[in-house]
Amino acid sequence: MITNGTDLPCYTKAQLALRNGQDKPAIWVAYRGLIYDVSMSRLWKNGMHYEHWAGQDLTEELTDAPHSSSVFQRFEVVGKLL
């Protein structure tokens, strides 16, 4: 989902960490300051995608991924990372 980032709620890293698929039903990840809801993705079932855990900022880890950042366009932006 494309967004200009206005009017989005802001979340801390600690709040993002709670959306890891274990502590709360929501499964969120952050990339370049935006937080994406990946709860509906079968690839993030139980909060894990290969060796990556949900509830984290994946900006640095994307360089090792076999896909580009365009994958985030499939998911809803739910907030901004403080």
N, C-alpha and C positions, 0 to 999 in steps of 0.2 A: 504494500500500500504506500503510495507516494504522499508525503506530507511536507509542509513547509516548517513544521515544528512549533507553530504558534498554538497557544491555548492547550498545550499538553501538560499534564501534571509532571512534577519533578520527583525523582526517587533517588535515594542514596544507594551506595553500593550494598549497605546492610539490608535495605529494603528489597533490592534486587535479589540478593542472596536467598531470601525467603521464598522466592518464586522458582524453586529449583526442582519441582516435581515431587518433592518429598515432604516438605513442611506445609505447603499449601497446594491446592489443586492446579493453580496457574503455573505454567512453565514459560519463563521469560529469559531472553538473552539480550545483551546490549551490543551495539556495534556503532562506532563513531558517534557516540553521545546519544543515540536513540535506543529505546527499549522496544523489543519486538515480542509479541505473544506467539510462541511456537507450540502452544498446547495442542493444537489440532494436527500437528505433524506426526505421522507414524515414526519418523526418524528421530524424534525427541521423546519417545515413550519412556516413562519413568525418569525423565530429566537427564538422560544421557544420550549423546550422539557420538558414536565411536569413542574416542578418548576425551571428549569434551563434556563438561557438566553444565547444565542450565544454571541460571542464577548468577551468571558471570558476564563480564565484559569480554567479548570475543574478538575485539579489534586486532590485537596483536597476533592472535592464533589463526586468523584467516589467511595469513601468508602461507601457511602450510596446508591449507585446504585444497582439495581437488576441484573446487568450484570457485566462481567469482563472487563478489559482493552482491551481484544481481539476485542471488538467491533470497535476499531479505525482502525483495519486492513482493514476495508471495505472502508475507505476514503483516498483520496489523501492527502499526506503531501505537503503543499504549502510553508512552511517556518519554521523558528525557532523563538522562543520567547526570546527577550532580557531581 
